[in-house]
Amino acid sequence: MNQKKTTQNQPEMASLLLGAGFALASLIILPAVAQRVGLGSSVTIALRGALMRAANRF
């Protein structure tokens, strides 16, 4: 019975980790890379919005 319960939690954990990864990327990694490359703030904001929308799908 514990095996079945663990199997049911795996998709939830995967979604949680994927969403956290997208949030980390959009809040920390993306602005740092954009600044290093020299992207404008409006492009950075647009990319951040796209990443957050992708995170909400999971």
PyMOL commands that set and color helices and strands:
alter all, ss='L'
color gray80, all
select helices_A, chain A and resi 2-37+41-56
alter helices_A, ss='H'
color red, helices_A
deselect
rebuild
show_as cartoon
